[in-house]
Amino acid sequence: MNDEINVLTPVETTSCCGPDCCDDTAAVETAQPEARQEIPQTNAAIKSVVREKYARIAVGAESSCCGSGEVACCGDDLSMIGDAYDDVEGYVAEADLGLGCGLPTEYANLSSGQTVLDLGAGAGLDAFVARRIVGDHGRVLGIDMTQEMVEKARANARTLSYDNVDFYLGDIEALPFDEATVDVVISNCVLNLVPDKATAFAEMYRVIKPGGHFCVSDVVYQGEMPEAVLRSAELYVGCVAGAMEREVYLEELHKAGFTNVHVVKERAIDIPDEALPSAEQEALRQSGSVVLSVTVYGEKGIGAS
Ligand SMILES: C[S@@+](CC[C@H](N)C(=O)[O-])C[C@H]1O[C@@H](n2cnc3c(N)ncnc32)[C@H](O)[C@@H]1O
């Protein structure tokens, strides 16, 4: 398999966030695509699929609420996956592409002057909220592997005239930052998309200063996630199939060296039937497994190297 080419032909999609998308007919027509592609075999190929999906979202060719995409935005059901930002200071509507699954800054204990790193920053949603808190004397770094997202985030930062918010093109599995350089790592609905989570967690640990911490929102599951769901590439880029089992996720963070790792917020995500092809729907129902949005906090000890 060639890692550099897109191995998945995306299902043609119709945005459901547009003005004429929410009548029942549109929802039914875009629902239940039966011909799903399976998750590619290599990490590089998975990233290629993920990158393609988020590039399309960044340029407005596709909408997603980080559910499973196409039918995700119409009702309250899948916009469910993200938290409401309306009253959050620093919220920038242009940076909100409906891709989050939590509000990591809520429990990130941010304060003036800190350096914050946002992993998978997208168009800058949480980076700008963090900037509001760290202020003129702090610094916010965002990283994303999708060029189109980085361009969008940079354009947003220019519009806001922020000169202490910088967006980088790069991979969370190989962060382009020196060790012990950031106070706080945040992330919103991204780590589930990273194939090698142990490496991603190790990279988080490396760049955080001793005494620093992280607060990330993500999708995990409890119970046995059915093979049919795990195999679905479209669910992967929609943040479910790449998710880890909750306890394994927390354990991996411990293994990376973090202490005081705990879930600060959690809620079940109710995936509407129309967001899944019938086979996956049935498999998920039968399994009794639950998909969760979690916000997780953890620390790098003061004496840690
Ligand atoms: C679900 S979106 C979330 C975007 C943003 N955090 C938000 O809430 O609006 C996931 C983002 O993570 C990025 N991403 C996925 N895997 C990545 C990786 N390995 N390294 C860097 N960015 C990644 C994607 O390009 C995409 O922009």
The ligand as an SDF file (V2000), in Angstrom:
LIG
                    3D

 27 29  0  0  0  0  0  0  0  0999 V2000
  -11.7290   16.8230   15.2670 C   0  0  0  0  0  0  0  0  0  0  0  0
  -10.6320   18.0520   14.6870 S   0  0  0  0  0  0  0  0  0  0  0  0
  -10.5220   19.1190   16.1140 C   0  0  0  0  0  0  0  0  0  0  0  0
   -9.9960   20.4930   15.7920 C   0  0  0  0  0  0  0  0  0  0  0  0
   -9.9760   21.4690   16.9580 C   0  0  0  0  0  0  0  0  0  0  0  0
   -9.3050   20.9140   18.1100 N   0  0  0  0  0  0  0  0  0  0  0  0
  -11.3690   21.9010   17.3210 C   0  0  0  0  0  0  0  0  0  0  0  0
  -11.8730   21.4740   18.3660 O   0  0  0  0  0  0  0  0  0  0  0  0
  -11.9640   22.6470   16.5460 O   0  0  0  0  0  0  0  0  0  0  0  0
   -9.1150   17.1890   14.6810 C   0  0  0  0  0  0  0  0  0  0  0  0
   -7.9110   17.9910   14.1930 C   0  0  0  0  0  0  0  0  0  0  0  0
   -6.7350   17.2830   14.5710 O   0  0  0  0  0  0  0  0  0  0  0  0
   -5.8320   17.2840   13.5040 C   0  0  0  0  0  0  0  0  0  0  0  0
   -4.9900   16.0850   13.6470 N   0  0  0  0  0  0  0  0  0  0  0  0
   -5.3840   14.7990   13.6130 C   0  0  0  0  0  0  0  0  0  0  0  0
   -4.3300   13.9890   13.8060 N   0  0  0  0  0  0  0  0  0  0  0  0
   -3.2450   14.7710   13.9810 C   0  0  0  0  0  0  0  0  0  0  0  0
   -1.8510   14.5270   14.2030 C   0  0  0  0  0  0  0  0  0  0  0  0
   -1.3550   13.2850   14.2770 N   0  0  0  0  0  0  0  0  0  0  0  0
   -1.0420   15.5820   14.3470 N   0  0  0  0  0  0  0  0  0  0  0  0
   -1.5070   16.8560   14.2490 C   0  0  0  0  0  0  0  0  0  0  0  0
   -2.8030   17.1540   14.0210 N   0  0  0  0  0  0  0  0  0  0  0  0
   -3.6740   16.1240   13.8860 C   0  0  0  0  0  0  0  0  0  0  0  0
   -6.6980   17.2810   12.2600 C   0  0  0  0  0  0  0  0  0  0  0  0
   -5.9950   17.7890   11.1450 O   0  0  0  0  0  0  0  0  0  0  0  0
   -7.8610   18.1790   12.6920 C   0  0  0  0  0  0  0  0  0  0  0  0
   -7.6390   19.5230   12.3770 O   0  0  0  0  0  0  0  0  0  0  0  0
  1  2  1  0
  2  3  1  0
  2 10  1  0
  3  4  1  0
  4  5  1  0
  5  6  1  0
  5  7  1  0
  7  8  2  0
  7  9  1  0
 10 11  1  0
 11 12  1  0
 11 26  1  0
 12 13  1  0
 13 14  1  0
 13 24  1  0
 14 15  1  0
 14 23  1  0
 15 16  2  0
 16 17  1  0
 17 18  1  0
 17 23  2  0
 18 19  1  0
 18 20  2  0
 20 21  1  0
 21 22  2  0
 22 23  1  0
 24 25  1  0
 24 26  1  0
 26 27  1  0
M  CHG  2   2   1   9  -1
M  END
$$$$
